[in-house]
Amino acid sequence: MIATQTTEAKSNHPLARFVTREAIALCLNLQPEQIYKIDCWRYVIHVVGKGVSTFISYADLPPIIGVEPPTNKDFWRWRKRFAKQNKQAPQFWREFYQQKLQQAASQTELNNWKQILQVIQHILPSEIVAISRTTHHAPLTTHK
């Protein structure tokens, strides 16, 4: 189960607002419940989980809704981090955004996720942007 969109960061790093258990879990190929502790330090995030104790960069994590949108400085940090990957986001961002688009509780939330994807589309693999264009919110149905 994926938790709500609250940041767990308590540092002064500008990208700390994008720290979520779900994104870290995907980055480390873990389930969110397998992460025991997330410490946001000044320059890195220390993650302790089932069979893992590691550091990850703030720039490894994708932007989320509900916090200040990405700035030009954020893009600079991502492009610098992704320089060895043709200046594109890591592949796990695809799964992260695919989950968020599928789990959107309302059309408004879905539109907010699509808006984030439009803002960052130039650092995303093209298939992520294509997925966002074809995703529609299915109305909730109740069974009587």
N, C-alpha and C positions, 0 to 999 in steps of 0.2 A: 504494500500500500504506500502511496506517495503522500507525504505530509503537505501541509499548507505552505503557501509561499511566504515564509518569513525568513529573513536573513538571520544567520547565526553568528555573524561577524561582530567582533567587539574591538576591532583595531581601527587604525586611522588610514589604512590603505584605501585609495579611491575605488578599487574594484571589489572591496569587501562587501559592498551592498548586493553583490551577485552570488554570495556564498549560500548554497543550499545543500542539505544532506543528499537530496536526489541527484544533483549534478555531480557531487563528489563521488557518490556511489557508482554512477555510470562511468566516470573518469577512471575509477580504480577497479571496475568490473566486479562490484560487490552489490549486495542488496542493501537498501538503506538501513534496515535493522541490524546489519552486520557492522555498522559503524558505531563505535562506542564513544568516541570523543573527537571533537573538532576544536582545535585551538587556532585562532586567527592571530598570528604574530605580525610584526611590522612588515616583513617582506614576503613571507610564505605562510601557508596553512599547514599545520601539523595534524595529521589524521591517524587515529588509532582505531583499528577495527579487527575483525576476526582474521588472524594470521597476517596482519599488516600494521606497520608503524612507518609512516612515510610523510614526506613533505610534497606539497603540490603548489604550483604557482597560482596566484589570483587570476592571472591572465589565461589560465586553462579553463576557467568556468564561463559558461554562457550567460548573457544578460537575461534578466527575468522581468516580468511585469510587477507592478506594485511598488517599485522603487524609482529613483531618478533614472531617466533613460540614459543610454550611452552618450558620452561626450567625445569630442575630437581627441582628447588625451587618452581616453579609453581605447579608441581605435588605434592610436599610435602604439599603445602597450600590446594590443592583440597582434598587430602586424609585426611588431618586433618579435613577439613570442612565436608567431607562426612562420617566420622567415624561412625555415627549413621545410615547410609544408606548402610551398607555393603561395604563401601568405593567405592560406585558408584555414578555417577553424578545424579542430580535430573532428574525426568522424563521429565520436560519441555525441557531439552536438546534434547530429541528425536524429538519433534515437531520443534525446532529451526533448527536442522540439516536437517530434512526432507524438511522443507521449502527452505533452502539454496540449497539443491541438486536439488529440482524441479525448482527453479528460476534461476539456473545458466544460464548465457547468452551465454556461449560458452563451448566447450569441455575442454578448458584450465581451465576455472573457476571451472567447475565440478571436474576436476582432482585435483585442489588445495583443494577443500573441502574434497574430498576423502582422500587426503594426510593428512590433519589435523585429520580426523577420524582415520586413521591408527596410527598416533602418539599417540593419546589419547585412543585408543581402550581398554586398560586395566582398565580404569575407567568408561567406558560406559556400559550400559546394552547391552547384546549381540544382541538384535533386531535392535539397531541402526547400528551396524557394518554390520549386514546382509542386511539392507536397502541400505547401501552405495555400497555393492558389486553387487546389482541387478539394481542399477540406471544407466541409460544410457542417454546421451544427445540426444534429438531429434533434427534433423536439422530444422532450421527455414524455413518455406515455405512462399512464397509470392503468393497472389491471384491476378490474372490479370482480 
